[in-house]
Amino acid sequence: MPAFDDIIDANQTYAAGFDAGDLAAQPRLRLAILTCMDCRIDTAAIFGLVAGDAHILRNAGARASDDAIRSLIKSVHQLDVERIAVVHHTDCGAAKIELGQLRATVEANTGRSPDEIDFRLIGDPDQTLLDDVERLRTDAYLPPGTQLAGFMYDVHTGRLDPRVETEVS
């Protein structure tokens, strides 16, 4: 698999010093973080986390999609998570993409129209963060009392700006 030699080599170095085999599946901080897949976001560094501290979920735009919620339901009910942080960020690609152009590019590259895909793009970043937290707050399968917070991370300064704190009702 020559296209992946770099990551295989890096893993061999990592595995040689690996000492986290006894960590529990339940996160120590009882925390799940939903953030964007943007490669400028180093979630562990931003929050001062180490392996075993939190569940980290990532997708394009840090959106509270059906699949993200599915994973959060599992985190809360099976793995003792009590707090969920939704972390959007500045300069997000999901806020820069024009839907028609994205669909046209996908179709040009694959020959298939992605009209049935909800890309969950971002129009107003501040409102979208609030909407995603609200979607979690009102989810029928997250238990009342689960703590929620919404943050905006600045990719240019490294600062985290708390925007909303609430709980599932």
N, C-alpha and C positions, 0 to 999 in steps of 0.2 A: 504494500500500500504506500508507494512512494510519495503520494500527495499528502500523506499524513505522518511522514517520518519525524517531522519536528515535534509533533505532540506525543508520539510514541516515545521518542528519546526523552522528552521532558518528563513523561510519566515514569520512566524507569528511574530517573534521578529522584523524583518525588517518592516513589515506592521504596527506594533503598533506605530512606529515613522515616518511613511512615510509622506513626505511633498512635493513631486515633482509632484503631480497630475495636476498642471497647466502648466507644461512645454510644449512648442510648439514641433511639430514633426520636424520642421526645426532645424538643429543643429546650435547653437549660433556661433560657429567658422567657419561655412560653410565648414566643414572638414569631409571627410570620410577616414577611415583607414582600409586598407586590411592587415591583419596579419595572422599568423599561429594559429592553435588551441592549440598549445603547452601550457600546464598548467603553465609553468614557466613565461609566458608573461602576465604581469599585465598591459594591455594597458593604463588604466586610470592613473596609477602611472607613467609609463614611460613618458607620455606626459603631466602630470599634469592636467588631465581632470576630470570634474565632470559630473553628469547626465545632459544631454541636450547640451553638448558641441559638440559632433561628432557622426557620424554613425560609428559603428565598425563592420566590416565583418571579419569572421574567417573561415579558411578552412585548410586542411592539406597542409602545405608548403607555405601558403600565396599566392597561385597561382591565377593569373588573368584568372580564368576559365570562361566558358560561364556563369555559374550561378553568379559568383562574378560580372562579367560585367553587367549582367541583373540588379542586385541590384544597382550598381553604376550609371547606366543609370537612374534609378528611382530617386536616390539621387540627381543627377545633374538637371534633368529636372523637377522634381516635388517638390523637397525639398531644392532647392537653394544652394546645395553644389557647391563650386568653386574650392576646393583643394582636391586632393586625394594623400594619402601617402601609399606606398606599403612598408611593413616592414617584411623583411625576417630575419632569425636569425641564429646564430651559433649553432652547435650541433643539427641540425634539423633531425628528424627521416625520413623525406621524402628524405633526401640525404643519408641515411644509408641503406635503404631497397633495396634489390635486387628484381626486378620485378618478375622473375620466382618463387622465393621463396614465395613472397607475394601471387601470384596467386595460387600456390600449397597449401598454408595454407588455403586460402579462400575455395578452392575446397574441401580440406580434412574436413573442419569444416561444410560445408553446402551441399556438394554433387553437387554443381553447379560451373561451370567454369566461372570466371569473365573476360574472354578474351576480351569482348566488352567494358570493363571499362578502360578509360584512367585515370590512377592514378596520372598523372602529377608529377612523381617523379623528383628529382633534381639530376643532374649529377654534374655540376659545379655551386656551389652556387652563385658565383659572376656573372657569365653570366646569370644564371636563373633570378636573380633579374633584370638585365638590360633587358632581354627578356620580362619579365612581364610588366615592365614600358613601353617598346616599344609597346607591344600589346595594352595597354591602349592609348598610344599617337596616334596610328593610327586607333583606333576604329571608325567606321563610325557613331556611334550613340552618342558619347561623343562630346560636342560642342567645336569648336576651342577656344583656350584661357584657357580651364580648366587647372589649375596648377597641375603638377605631380611631385612627388619626390619618390626616392627609398632609403631605409635605410637598414642597417644591424644592428640588435640588438645583443649584446653579452650577452648571458644568464648567463655567469660567472661573468661579471663585472657590468652589468646593463647599459652599455654605448650604445648609439645610434650613429652609424657612417653614416653620409649622403654620398650617393654614386652617385646619379644623380638627377638633377633637370631639368625639361623641361615643355612643355605644349602641349596639344592636338593641332595638326595642321590640 
